[in-house]
Amino acid sequence: EKLEQVALADRRNAPARTLSGAQKRRLSLAIALIGNTRVLILDEPTSGVDAAARRRIWALLQRYKQERTVILTTHHMDEADLLGDRIAILSRGRLRCEGTALALKSQFGIGYKLNISVAEEGSNARGIQKLVASSVPGARLDGRTRSDMSFILPYSGVPEFEGLFKALDRH
C-alpha cells in the first residue's frame, strides 16, 4: 500500500541500492509512513524528485497530516506554504521568524508574483508591462527573458487582479 502511495509498486522487488536517488527518496517516505506514528519528521522529502512526484508527495502528506504532527524541512517556500500550518524560518542556525504562512507573508512578504509567458519572441513586452502597471497600482517588473516576464503585485492590489486578468485575456 505504501509503495503504491509513493508510486514505487512496480519496483517492489528491486533492491534499494538499484533505485535512483529520487526513488530512494520516495522509498524513505514510504518507510517513514509504515509505522503510523503520531509524529513524522521528514528532512526535505521532495528533494531531487520531479515536479509530478513532488505534487504526489504533497497530496500524500496533506492526507497524512490530518492524523498526526508532521515536521519537515524544505528550501521551497511554495512547499512550506502548501503543507505548513505553522512555518519557522531558520538562517545560519537561528530561528528568524515563525507563524502561519499568511502572517509571515503580511509581515515580511513583498506581494504576489505574476509570471507571464509570451507566445512569441517579438511580443509587445513594453505594452504588457504598461498594461500590468496601469491595472494594478504599485506593480513592478521583477525580471524578463525573451519569452517570460515576472511582476511583483502588491497585496493592496488584490481588488484589481480580476480586471488585470481580463485585460490580459483580451490582449
Residue frames as qw, qx, qy, qz and C-alpha x, y, z in Angstrom:
[[0.000, 0.886, 0.465, 0.000, 0.00, 0.00, 0.00],
 [0.288, -0.823, 0.095, 0.480, 2.76, 2.46, 0.93],
 [0.425, -0.161, 0.594, 0.663, 4.73, 1.63, -2.22],
 [0.230, 0.623, 0.651, 0.367, 1.64, 2.38, -4.28],
 [0.133, -0.929, -0.281, 0.202, 1.18, 5.69, -2.47],
 [0.236, -0.766, 0.325, 0.502, 4.71, 6.79, -3.43],
 [0.709, 0.636, -0.153, -0.262, 4.48, 5.33, -6.98],
 [0.013, 0.590, -0.806, -0.041, 7.01, 2.53, -6.40],
 [0.850, -0.007, 0.410, -0.330, 4.76, -0.53, -6.61],
 [0.839, 0.517, -0.162, -0.047, 6.41, -1.57, -9.87],
 [0.371, 0.618, -0.604, 0.340, 9.79, -1.62, -8.07],
 [0.743, -0.541, 0.149, -0.364, 8.63, -3.61, -5.02],
 [0.974, -0.136, 0.077, 0.167, 11.17, -6.41, -5.56],
 [0.558, 0.663, -0.213, 0.451, 14.10, -4.19, -6.53],
 [0.653, -0.339, -0.325, 0.594, 16.94, -3.85, -4.01],
 [0.104, -0.943, -0.174, 0.264, 17.12, -0.29, -2.64],
 [0.425, -0.524, 0.388, 0.628, 20.68, 0.10, -3.96],
 [0.374, 0.229, 0.683, 0.584, 19.36, -0.21, -7.54],
 [0.101, 0.857, 0.503, -0.047, 16.89, 2.66, -7.19],
 [0.336, 0.596, 0.043, 0.728, 17.57, 6.17, -8.46],
 [0.181, 0.038, -0.452, 0.873, 18.09, 8.99, -5.99],
 [0.446, -0.159, -0.052, -0.879, 14.50, 10.21, -6.41],
 [0.766, -0.185, -0.549, -0.279, 13.17, 6.67, -5.99],
 [0.522, -0.071, -0.659, 0.537, 15.21, 6.24, -2.80],
 [0.114, -0.116, 0.266, -0.950, 13.70, 9.50, -1.50],
 [0.666, -0.172, -0.248, -0.683, 10.18, 8.15, -2.17],
 [0.737, -0.100, -0.663, 0.083, 11.12, 4.79, -0.59],
 [0.262, 0.049, -0.572, 0.776, 12.33, 6.61, 2.54],
 [0.408, -0.146, 0.076, -0.898, 8.98, 8.37, 2.74],
 [0.776, -0.140, -0.480, -0.384, 7.09, 5.07, 2.41],
 [0.600, -0.037, -0.690, 0.403, 9.21, 3.54, 5.18],
 [0.010, 0.102, -0.413, 0.905, 8.55, 6.55, 7.43],
 [0.569, -0.142, -0.113, -0.802, 4.80, 6.16, 6.89],
 [0.617, -0.052, -0.779, -0.103, 4.72, 2.43, 7.71],
 [0.278, -0.070, -0.750, 0.596, 4.94, 2.91, 11.48],
 [0.276, -0.694, -0.514, -0.421, 1.82, 5.10, 11.55],
 [0.427, -0.216, -0.465, 0.745, 3.46, 7.22, 14.25],
 [0.064, -0.873, -0.438, 0.207, 1.80, 10.28, 15.81],
 [0.057, -0.883, 0.227, 0.406, 4.83, 12.43, 14.87],
 [0.829, 0.372, 0.258, 0.329, 6.50, 12.23, 11.47],
 [0.208, -0.819, 0.250, 0.473, 9.82, 14.03, 10.94],
 [0.780, 0.469, 0.312, 0.273, 10.93, 14.47, 7.33],
 [0.311, -0.627, 0.271, 0.661, 14.10, 16.11, 6.03],
 [0.247, 0.505, -0.419, -0.713, 13.43, 17.61, 2.58],
 [0.654, 0.151, 0.731, -0.126, 11.06, 14.85, 1.44],
 [0.667, 0.691, 0.264, -0.084, 10.77, 16.23, -2.11],
 [0.116, -0.780, 0.483, 0.380, 14.44, 17.00, -2.72],
 [0.125, -0.360, 0.833, 0.400, 15.58, 15.60, -6.05],
 [0.412, 0.378, 0.829, -0.009, 12.19, 14.43, -7.28],
 [0.104, 0.255, 0.514, 0.813, 10.48, 15.65, -10.44],
 [0.287, -0.107, 0.087, -0.948, 7.52, 18.04, -10.37],
 [0.702, -0.193, -0.468, -0.501, 4.88, 15.32, -10.78],
 [0.656, -0.164, -0.675, 0.296, 6.34, 13.21, -7.96],
 [0.130, 0.073, -0.399, 0.905, 6.59, 16.33, -5.82],
 [0.495, -0.188, -0.104, -0.842, 2.87, 17.03, -6.24],
 [0.769, -0.194, -0.581, -0.181, 2.03, 13.39, -5.40],
 [0.493, -0.071, -0.622, 0.604, 4.13, 13.60, -2.24],
 [0.138, -0.141, 0.201, -0.960, 2.41, 16.87, -1.31],
 [0.669, -0.226, -0.324, -0.629, -1.03, 15.26, -1.74],
 [0.740, -0.149, -0.640, 0.141, 0.05, 12.27, 0.35],
 [0.324, -0.010, -0.516, 0.793, 1.42, 14.49, 3.13],
 [0.354, -0.238, -0.027, -0.904, -1.75, 16.60, 3.09],
 [0.777, -0.271, -0.451, -0.346, -3.75, 13.43, 3.84],
 [0.711, -0.114, -0.577, 0.386, -1.33, 12.17, 6.49],
 [0.167, 0.209, -0.367, 0.891, -1.00, 15.47, 8.34],
 [0.546, -0.436, -0.208, -0.684, -4.69, 15.33, 9.29],
 [0.883, -0.344, -0.303, -0.096, -3.98, 12.41, 11.64],
 [0.801, -0.298, -0.126, 0.505, -0.54, 13.32, 13.02],
 [0.127, -0.922, 0.156, 0.331, 2.03, 16.02, 13.55],
 [0.816, 0.377, 0.143, 0.414, 4.38, 16.39, 10.57],
 [0.246, -0.856, 0.219, 0.398, 7.61, 18.29, 10.95],
 [0.811, 0.359, 0.273, 0.372, 9.51, 18.80, 7.74],
 [0.260, -0.627, 0.234, 0.696, 12.42, 20.82, 6.44],
 [0.611, 0.594, 0.442, 0.278, 12.41, 22.36, 3.00],
 [0.302, -0.275, 0.176, 0.896, 14.15, 25.03, 0.97],
 [0.000, 0.357, 0.636, 0.684, 10.99, 25.55, -1.10],
 [0.190, 0.083, 0.358, -0.911, 8.68, 28.29, 0.12],
 [0.607, -0.018, -0.375, -0.701, 5.80, 27.03, -2.03],
 [0.606, -0.095, -0.789, 0.043, 6.10, 23.67, -0.28],
 [0.180, -0.123, -0.634, 0.742, 6.16, 25.27, 3.18],
 [0.350, 0.039, 0.010, -0.936, 3.18, 27.44, 2.20],
 [0.663, -0.046, -0.541, -0.515, 1.15, 24.47, 0.99],
 [0.692, -0.133, -0.703, 0.095, 1.99, 21.95, 3.70],
 [0.332, 0.005, -0.580, 0.744, 2.71, 24.06, 6.76],
 [0.312, -0.803, -0.499, -0.096, 0.10, 25.11, 9.28],
 [0.333, -0.914, 0.133, 0.190, 2.96, 26.94, 11.01],
 [0.753, 0.518, -0.118, 0.388, 6.26, 27.86, 9.41],
 [0.522, -0.774, 0.151, 0.326, 9.56, 28.57, 11.13],
 [0.631, 0.726, -0.144, 0.233, 12.35, 30.17, 9.13],
 [0.737, -0.543, 0.161, 0.370, 15.92, 29.42, 10.19],
 [0.530, 0.794, -0.183, 0.235, 19.01, 31.20, 8.95],
 [0.334, 0.564, -0.608, 0.448, 22.56, 30.33, 10.00],
 [0.454, -0.112, -0.827, 0.312, 21.21, 28.05, 12.69],
 [0.037, 0.186, 0.497, -0.847, 18.98, 30.65, 14.32],
 [0.133, 0.654, 0.744, 0.006, 15.22, 31.00, 14.37],
 [0.148, 0.062, 0.154, 0.975, 14.42, 34.22, 12.48],
 [0.478, -0.017, 0.060, -0.876, 10.62, 34.16, 12.43],
 [0.003, -0.163, -0.986, 0.028, 7.68, 31.83, 12.95],
 [0.423, 0.295, 0.324, -0.793, 3.96, 31.90, 12.25],
 [0.677, 0.470, 0.559, -0.090, 1.27, 30.99, 9.77],
 [0.511, 0.234, 0.468, 0.682, 2.01, 31.48, 6.10],
 [0.055, 0.840, 0.396, 0.368, -0.45, 34.36, 5.93],
 [0.434, -0.878, -0.040, 0.196, 1.06, 36.10, 8.98],
 [0.617, -0.341, 0.346, 0.620, 4.59, 35.77, 7.61],
 [0.401, 0.454, 0.502, 0.617, 3.58, 36.99, 4.17],
 [0.072, -0.920, -0.309, -0.232, 1.77, 40.01, 5.53],
 [0.495, -0.819, 0.093, 0.274, 4.69, 40.91, 7.78],
 [0.457, -0.509, 0.514, 0.517, 7.65, 40.11, 5.51],
 [0.613, 0.384, 0.627, 0.291, 6.23, 39.48, 2.04],
 [0.108, -0.302, 0.274, 0.907, 6.66, 41.69, -0.97],
 [0.585, 0.351, -0.015, -0.731, 3.44, 40.68, -2.70],
 [0.866, 0.234, 0.434, -0.087, 2.25, 38.19, -5.27],
 [0.210, -0.419, 0.650, 0.598, 4.40, 37.06, -8.16],
 [0.726, 0.558, 0.243, -0.320, 2.86, 37.07, -11.62],
 [0.363, -0.309, 0.704, 0.526, 4.72, 35.18, -14.35],
 [0.653, 0.622, 0.133, -0.411, 3.66, 35.76, -17.92],
 [0.538, -0.113, 0.685, 0.478, 4.92, 33.59, -20.76],
 [0.412, 0.626, -0.116, -0.652, 4.67, 35.28, -24.12],
 [0.885, 0.299, 0.348, -0.075, 3.87, 33.17, -27.14],
 [0.747, 0.519, 0.077, 0.408, 6.48, 34.65, -29.42],
 [0.608, -0.198, -0.107, 0.762, 9.77, 36.42, -29.04],
 [0.155, 0.263, 0.205, 0.930, 8.56, 39.61, -30.73],
 [0.259, -0.718, -0.646, -0.024, 5.60, 40.10, -28.40],
 [0.002, 0.761, 0.010, 0.648, 4.85, 43.58, -27.16],
 [0.596, -0.242, -0.581, 0.499, 6.67, 43.31, -23.84],
 [0.096, 0.046, -0.204, 0.973, 6.52, 47.06, -23.21],
 [0.482, -0.295, -0.324, -0.759, 2.76, 47.02, -23.83],
 [0.713, -0.337, -0.614, 0.015, 2.31, 44.13, -21.40],
 [0.441, -0.121, -0.462, 0.760, 4.36, 45.99, -18.80],
 [0.153, -0.156, 0.003, -0.976, 2.22, 49.14, -19.24],
 [0.619, -0.337, -0.502, -0.502, -0.98, 47.08, -19.00],
 [0.663, -0.313, -0.609, 0.303, 0.09, 45.45, -15.74],
 [0.295, -0.064, -0.317, 0.899, 1.30, 48.74, -14.25],
 [0.277, -0.194, -0.133, -0.932, -1.88, 50.60, -15.19],
 [0.664, -0.330, -0.566, -0.361, -4.15, 47.80, -13.92],
 [0.758, -0.507, -0.350, 0.213, -2.50, 47.26, -10.53],
 [0.001, -0.920, 0.223, -0.321, -1.01, 50.35, -8.85],
 [0.482, -0.689, 0.533, -0.097, 2.38, 49.55, -7.38],
 [0.958, 0.146, 0.224, 0.101, 3.02, 46.59, -9.69],
 [0.000, -0.829, 0.486, 0.275, 6.61, 46.35, -10.84],
 [0.837, 0.413, -0.358, -0.035, 8.59, 44.32, -13.32],
 [0.714, -0.595, 0.368, 0.012, 10.76, 41.84, -11.42],
 [0.423, -0.362, 0.723, 0.409, 12.53, 40.12, -14.30],
 [0.691, 0.597, 0.023, -0.406, 12.40, 39.47, -18.01],
 [0.484, -0.203, 0.739, 0.422, 13.71, 36.95, -20.51],
 [0.105, 0.095, -0.623, -0.769, 12.92, 36.55, -24.20],
 [0.396, -0.284, -0.753, -0.442, 9.80, 34.53, -23.51],
 [0.483, -0.573, -0.638, 0.178, 8.88, 35.33, -19.90],
 [0.025, -0.577, 0.153, -0.802, 8.07, 38.36, -17.78],
 [0.505, -0.394, -0.695, 0.326, 7.81, 38.36, -14.00],
 [0.139, -0.634, -0.020, -0.761, 5.99, 41.01, -11.95],
 [0.220, -0.207, -0.742, 0.599, 5.58, 41.69, -8.25],
 [0.294, -0.584, -0.420, -0.630, 1.99, 42.67, -7.45],
 [0.057, -0.271, 0.576, -0.769, 1.43, 44.31, -4.06],
 [0.055, -0.332, -0.907, 0.252, -1.03, 42.79, -1.61],
 [0.191, 0.485, 0.315, -0.793, -3.00, 46.02, -1.74],
 [0.293, 0.309, -0.494, -0.758, -3.67, 45.39, -5.43],
 [0.207, 0.134, 0.968, -0.042, -5.76, 42.24, -4.92],
 [0.422, 0.595, 0.490, -0.477, -9.05, 44.02, -5.74],
 [0.357, 0.705, -0.294, -0.538, -7.58, 44.93, -9.15],
 [0.321, -0.271, 0.874, 0.244, -6.44, 41.41, -10.10],
 [0.550, 0.461, 0.690, -0.089, -9.72, 40.42, -11.78],
 [0.386, 0.878, 0.036, -0.280, -9.55, 43.42, -14.10],
 [0.084, -0.682, 0.657, 0.310, -5.89, 42.72, -14.87],
 [0.442, -0.041, 0.886, 0.135, -6.57, 39.09, -15.77],
 [0.533, 0.666, 0.502, -0.147, -9.48, 40.04, -18.01],
 [0.237, 0.894, -0.225, -0.307, -7.35, 42.67, -19.76],
 [0.235, -0.487, 0.799, 0.263, -4.54, 40.16, -20.25],
 [0.549, 0.272, 0.790, 0.013, -7.04, 37.67, -21.75],
 [0.461, 0.823, 0.238, -0.229, -8.27, 40.32, -24.19],
 [0.200, 0.866, -0.411, -0.202, -4.74, 41.12, -25.32]]
